[in-house]
Amino acid sequence: MNDLKRFVSEFDSRNKGIPPHFENDGDNTLRLDCPMCGFESVHHSGIAVIVDSVNIVRGSVVAIPMFCEDGCSFVLCHGFHKGGIYTWCIPVPKCLQWGFKPTA
C-alpha cells in the first residue's frame, strides 16, 4: 500500500498520464474500459488508498489499482483541487505490478 501511495504521489500526469476511457453502457451509466488497450473487462485489484498532496493536484487523491483481462495494469485516480474533481489514469510498468493481479 505504501508503494502505491509513493508511486501516485511522485507521478506527473502532464508527462505520462492517460485519460480514462468510458463507454456509454446505457441506463445512464458509463463503463470504464482499459485506458491503455480499450479492453472492456477491467477489475479492481487491491485496496484503494487516499494520497495527500500529490504533484498533480493540491488536494487528496483516491487511487484505485486496476487491471484489464488483456494484461494491462493501471491506477485510476480521482483528485480534488479547488472545488473540482479530476480523473486520470497512471499506467503501471510491468516491473512495478506489485499485487495488481488477483491470486488463483
N, CA, C and O of each residue as an XYZ file, in Angstrom:
416
protein
N       0.822     -1.190      0.000
C       0.000      0.000      0.000
C       0.872      1.263      0.000
O       0.556      2.240     -0.679
N       1.976      1.236      0.768
C       2.868      2.388      0.773
C       3.540      2.584     -0.576
O       3.797      3.716     -0.985
N       3.830      1.467     -1.281
C       4.415      1.576     -2.613
C       3.448      2.267     -3.567
O       3.862      3.097     -4.376
N       2.168      1.933     -3.478
C       1.159      2.570     -4.321
C       1.048      4.053     -4.005
O       0.967      4.869     -4.923
N       1.042      4.421     -2.729
C       0.975      5.831     -2.344
C       2.176      6.600     -2.889
O       2.024      7.699     -3.422
N       3.364      6.023     -2.755
C       4.576      6.682     -3.247
C       4.534      6.818     -4.774
O       4.879      7.868     -5.316
N       4.112      5.755     -5.461
C       4.019      5.767     -6.926
C       3.088      6.882     -7.394
O       3.423      7.619     -8.321
N       1.921      7.011     -6.763
C       0.948      8.033     -7.157
C       1.443      9.429     -6.789
O       1.292     10.362     -7.578
N       2.028      9.586     -5.607
C       2.444     10.916     -5.176
C       3.603     11.466     -5.997
O       3.754     12.683     -6.109
N       4.419     10.596     -6.569
C       5.559     11.046     -7.365
C       5.250     11.158     -8.850
O       6.103     11.582     -9.630
N       4.052     10.786     -9.244
C       3.687     10.767    -10.651
C       3.350     12.161    -11.156
O       2.762     12.958    -10.424
N       3.710     12.462    -12.381
C       3.394     13.739    -13.015
C       2.537     13.463    -14.244
O       3.065     13.062    -15.281
N       1.230     13.671    -14.148
C       0.304     13.300    -15.225
C       0.515     14.117    -16.499
O       0.120     13.685    -17.582
N       1.132     15.290    -16.382
C       1.339     16.097    -17.582
C       2.293     15.423    -18.549
O       2.250     15.688    -19.750
N       3.148     14.559    -18.041
C       4.124     13.890    -18.898
C       3.748     12.463    -19.241
O       4.069     11.990    -20.332
N       3.069     11.756    -18.328
C       2.855     10.337    -18.528
C       1.418      9.874    -18.312
O       1.124      8.700    -18.534
N       0.526     10.742    -17.894
C      -0.836     10.335    -17.584
C      -1.655     10.067    -18.832
O      -1.362     10.578    -19.913
N      -2.681      9.258    -18.662
C      -3.591      8.980    -19.763
C      -5.018      9.192    -19.273
O      -5.325      8.898    -18.118
N      -5.890      9.697    -20.135
C      -7.269      9.918    -19.706
C      -8.001      8.590    -19.581
O      -7.710      7.645    -20.315
N      -8.949      8.516    -18.654
C      -9.753      7.295    -18.573
C     -10.632      7.172    -19.811
O     -10.972      8.173    -20.442
N     -10.991      5.960    -20.150
C     -11.853      5.722    -21.308
C     -13.169      5.140    -20.810
O     -13.221      4.011    -20.322
N     -14.235      5.935    -20.941
C     -15.550      5.486    -20.512
C     -16.419      5.227    -21.738
O     -16.391      5.992    -22.702
N     -17.178      4.158    -21.695
C     -18.097      3.797    -22.769
C     -19.515      3.882    -22.207
O     -19.785      3.396    -21.109
N     -20.421      4.505    -22.973
C     -21.810      4.587    -22.546
C     -22.408      3.186    -22.565
O     -22.522      2.557    -23.617
N     -22.785      2.714    -21.393
C     -23.305      1.363    -21.251
C     -24.827      1.348    -21.145
O     -25.420      0.318    -20.826
N     -25.461      2.496    -21.415
C     -26.916      2.591    -21.334
C     -27.383      2.806    -19.911
O     -26.603      2.725    -18.961
N     -28.664      3.079    -19.781
C     -29.276      3.287    -18.464
C     -28.533      4.322    -17.624
O     -28.415      4.166    -16.408
N     -28.034      5.375    -18.263
C     -27.353      6.472    -17.572
C     -26.110      6.022    -16.806
O     -25.775      6.602    -15.773
N     -25.431      5.000    -17.304
C     -24.197      4.550    -16.678
C     -23.064      4.556    -17.701
O     -23.287      4.451    -18.907
N     -21.857      4.682    -17.187
C     -20.665      4.612    -18.022
C     -19.815      3.456    -17.546
O     -19.632      3.267    -16.344
N     -19.293      2.680    -18.481
C     -18.402      1.565    -18.164
C     -16.967      2.031    -18.387
O     -16.659      2.622    -19.422
N     -16.099      1.770    -17.430
C     -14.684      2.079    -17.581
C     -14.025      0.981    -18.385
O     -14.021     -0.178    -17.969
N     -13.465      1.332    -19.535
C     -12.670      0.405    -20.336
C     -11.202      0.660    -20.022
O     -10.848      1.698    -19.462
N     -10.358     -0.287    -20.383
C      -8.927     -0.108    -20.150
C      -8.446      1.119    -20.920
O      -8.643      1.198    -22.133
N      -7.823      2.074    -20.239
C      -7.352      3.277    -20.930
C      -6.127      3.024    -21.804
O      -5.744      3.880    -22.602
N      -5.518      1.863    -21.656
C      -4.307      1.567    -22.408
C      -4.598      0.801    -23.697
O      -4.026      1.105    -24.744
N      -5.491     -0.196    -23.622
C      -5.740     -1.020    -24.804
C      -7.206     -0.996    -25.248
O      -7.525     -1.483    -26.333
N      -8.099     -0.437    -24.430
C      -9.507     -0.337    -24.790
C     -10.352     -1.552    -24.435
O     -11.554     -1.564    -24.700
N      -9.742     -2.577    -23.837
C     -10.499     -3.776    -23.488
C     -11.580     -3.427    -22.471
O     -11.355     -2.604    -21.583
N     -12.745     -4.043    -22.592
C     -13.886     -3.634    -21.766
C     -13.971     -4.328    -20.411
O     -14.783     -3.925    -19.578
N     -13.173     -5.339    -20.164
C     -13.240     -6.051    -18.890
C     -12.102     -5.615    -17.980
O     -10.968     -6.071    -18.132
N     -12.404     -4.734    -17.035
C     -11.414     -4.266    -16.065
C     -11.896     -4.593    -14.658
O     -13.094     -4.722    -14.406
N     -10.943     -4.722    -13.753
C     -11.240     -5.132    -12.380
C     -10.432     -4.301    -11.392
O      -9.333     -3.839    -11.700
N     -10.991     -4.120    -10.205
C     -10.210     -3.585     -9.088
C      -9.208     -4.655     -8.713
O      -9.506     -5.844     -8.820
N      -8.049     -4.265     -8.283
C      -7.048     -5.280     -7.955
C      -6.341     -4.988     -6.653
O      -5.147     -5.257     -6.515
N      -7.041     -4.459     -5.729
C      -6.427     -4.161     -4.444
C      -7.247     -3.126     -3.706
O      -8.365     -2.798     -4.101
N      -6.690     -2.630     -2.656
C      -7.379     -1.662     -1.804
C      -7.082     -0.253     -2.305
O      -5.928      0.106     -2.534
N      -8.139      0.539     -2.472
C      -7.959      1.940     -2.839
C      -7.277      2.671     -1.680
O      -7.527      2.377     -0.511
N      -6.425      3.614     -2.021
C      -5.731      4.397     -0.995
C      -6.008      5.880     -1.227
O      -6.313      6.308     -2.340
N      -5.895      6.640     -0.164
C      -6.009      8.096     -0.255
C      -4.605      8.662     -0.114
O      -3.900      8.381      0.855
N      -4.213      9.460     -1.093
C      -2.879     10.050     -1.122
C      -3.048     11.553     -0.954
O      -3.800     12.181     -1.699
N      -2.363     12.125      0.008
C      -2.450     13.562      0.251
C      -1.402     14.316     -0.543
O      -0.257     13.879     -0.657
N      -1.802     15.441     -1.085
C      -0.903     16.407     -1.710
C       0.050     15.783     -2.725
O       1.223     15.555     -2.430
N      -0.462     15.512     -3.916
C       0.364     14.956     -4.982
C       0.787     16.056     -5.940
O       0.316     17.188     -5.831
N       1.670     15.736     -6.878
C       2.188     16.723     -7.834
C       1.104     17.285     -8.747
O       1.231     18.412     -9.226
N       0.055     16.531     -8.994
C      -0.934     16.900     -9.998
C      -1.971     17.860     -9.455
O      -2.291     18.863    -10.094
N      -2.494     17.560     -8.283
C      -3.494     18.401     -7.639
C      -3.006     18.729     -6.237
O      -2.154     18.026     -5.694
N      -3.531     19.775     -5.658
C      -3.074     20.159     -4.322
C      -3.857     19.469     -3.216
O      -3.442     19.478     -2.057
N      -4.988     18.871     -3.571
C      -5.785     18.170     -2.577
C      -5.460     16.691     -2.559
O      -4.429     16.253     -3.068
N      -6.360     15.937     -1.964
C      -6.177     14.496     -1.849
C      -6.554     13.777     -3.142
O      -7.311     14.298     -3.962
N      -6.019     12.588     -3.305
C      -6.305     11.738     -4.462
C      -6.737     10.369     -3.960
O      -6.087      9.784     -3.094
N      -7.840      9.859     -4.508
C      -8.229      8.481     -4.271
C      -7.628      7.673     -5.412
O      -7.945      7.915     -6.576
N      -6.768      6.720     -5.090
C      -6.058      5.914     -6.084
C      -6.549      4.475     -6.003
O      -6.480      3.843     -4.949
N      -7.050      3.963     -7.134
C      -7.619      2.622     -7.185
C      -6.787      1.771     -8.148
O      -6.771      2.046     -9.347
N      -6.094      0.739     -7.641
C      -5.339     -0.134     -8.543
C      -6.299     -0.971     -9.380
O      -7.267     -1.522     -8.856
N      -6.030     -1.068    -10.685
C      -6.911     -1.762    -11.620
C      -6.075     -2.620    -12.569
O      -4.871     -2.408    -12.717
N      -6.735     -3.602    -13.216
C      -6.102     -4.337    -14.301
C      -7.185     -4.746    -15.282
O      -8.357     -4.850    -14.922
N      -6.780     -4.978    -16.535
C      -7.732     -5.473    -17.525
C      -7.404     -6.929    -17.820
O      -6.311     -7.408    -17.519
N      -8.363     -7.619    -18.411
C      -8.179     -9.041    -18.689
C      -7.244     -9.303    -19.866
O      -6.983    -10.455    -20.211
N      -6.740     -8.233    -20.481
C      -5.775     -8.382    -21.557
C      -4.343     -8.179    -21.062
O      -3.400     -8.234    -21.852
N      -4.173     -7.940    -19.740
C      -2.840     -7.879    -19.160
C      -2.328     -6.508    -18.766
O      -1.218     -6.408    -18.243
N      -3.085     -5.451    -18.993
C      -2.636     -4.102    -18.618
C      -2.940     -3.837    -17.141
O      -3.917     -4.353    -16.598
N      -2.107     -3.038    -16.508
C      -2.349     -2.588    -15.139
C      -2.255     -1.074    -15.111
O      -1.420     -0.473    -15.787
N      -3.130     -0.470    -14.316
C      -3.139      0.986    -14.205
C      -3.755      1.387    -12.874
O      -4.384      0.574    -12.195
N      -3.569      2.636    -12.516
C      -4.176      3.191    -11.315
C      -5.185      4.236    -11.763
O      -4.832      5.176    -12.475
N      -6.430      4.082    -11.354
C      -7.473      5.066    -11.624
C      -7.451      6.069    -10.484
O      -7.590      5.693     -9.321
N      -7.277      7.344    -10.811
C      -7.136      8.390     -9.795
C      -8.263      9.408     -9.901
O      -8.648      9.828    -10.992
N      -8.776      9.788     -8.746
C      -9.745     10.877     -8.645
C      -9.140     11.883     -7.675
O      -8.974     11.597     -6.489
N      -8.815     13.059     -8.189
C      -8.159     14.060     -7.358
C      -9.003     15.307     -7.196
O      -9.742     15.698     -8.099
N      -8.883     15.919     -6.041
C      -9.636     17.127     -5.715
C      -8.711     18.332     -5.769
O      -7.604     18.300     -5.231
N      -9.174     19.405     -6.427
C      -8.403     20.650     -6.470
C      -9.350     21.825     -6.674
O     -10.039     21.899     -7.691
N      -9.387     22.727     -5.726
C     -10.171     23.971     -5.800
C     -11.621     23.734     -6.229
O     -12.118     24.397     -7.140
N     -12.284     22.805     -5.582
C     -13.697     22.558     -5.851
C     -13.983     21.651     -7.023
O     -15.147     21.377     -7.313
N     -12.961     21.178     -7.704
C     -13.161     20.287     -8.845
C     -12.625     18.898     -8.565
O     -11.682     18.726     -7.793
N     -13.234     17.911     -9.198
C     -12.733     16.539     -9.138
C     -12.158     16.209    -10.513
O     -12.847     16.332    -11.525
N     -10.909     15.796    -10.546
C     -10.219     15.469    -11.785
C      -9.914     13.976    -11.797
O      -9.552     13.405    -10.769
N     -10.060     13.348    -12.957
C      -9.846     11.909    -13.084
C      -8.783     11.648    -14.146
O      -8.820     12.229    -15.231
N      -7.841     10.774    -13.827
C      -6.802     10.394    -14.771
C      -6.341      8.987    -14.422
O      -6.665      8.459    -13.358
N      -5.589      8.396    -15.322
C      -5.054      7.051    -15.114
C      -3.539      7.087    -15.202
O      -2.956      7.864    -15.958
N      -2.929      6.238    -14.420
C      -1.480      6.087    -14.437
C      -1.162      4.668    -14.901
O      -1.514      3.711    -14.212
N      -0.510      4.508    -16.043
C      -0.105      3.160    -16.454
C       0.962      2.629    -15.506
O       1.836      3.373    -15.061
N       0.886      1.356    -15.206
C       1.844      0.733    -14.293
C       2.777     -0.166    -15.101
O       2.320     -1.134    -15.708
N       4.071      0.137    -15.119
C       5.020     -0.714    -15.844
C       5.036     -2.127    -15.263
O       4.793     -2.322    -14.072
N       5.318     -3.089    -16.101
C       5.338     -4.495    -15.671
C       6.240     -4.716    -14.458
O       5.922     -5.530    -13.591
N       7.352     -4.005    -14.389
C       8.294     -4.212    -13.292
C       7.751     -3.713    -11.953
O       8.311     -4.039    -10.907
N       6.666     -2.923    -11.967
C       6.107     -2.386    -10.726
C       4.738     -2.957    -10.383
O       4.055     -2.423     -9.510
N       4.332     -4.001    -11.032
C       2.982     -4.530    -10.805
C       2.936     -5.346     -9.517
O       2.782     -6.568     -9.532
N       3.074     -4.640     -8.417
C       3.084     -5.249     -7.098
C       1.664     -5.544     -6.662
O       0.917     -4.648     -6.268
N       1.298     -6.832     -6.739
C      -0.010     -7.268     -6.281
C      -1.178     -6.788     -7.120
O      -2.295     -6.712     -6.608
N      -0.970     -6.461     -8.387
C      -2.040     -5.934     -9.207
C      -2.945     -7.003     -9.798
O      -4.060     -6.693    -10.217
N      -2.503     -8.235     -9.842
C      -3.325     -9.292    -10.434
C      -3.864    -10.170     -9.309
O      -3.170    -10.429     -8.325
N      -5.107    -10.626     -9.461
C      -5.667    -11.479     -8.400
C      -4.929    -12.812     -8.335
O      -4.418    -13.302     -9.342
N      -4.882    -13.384     -7.152
C      -4.241    -14.684     -6.998
C      -5.267    -15.773     -7.238
O      -6.454    -15.580     -6.973
N      -4.828    -16.902     -7.733
C      -5.727    -18.010     -8.055
C      -6.165    -18.743     -6.809
O      -6.926    -19.706     -6.895
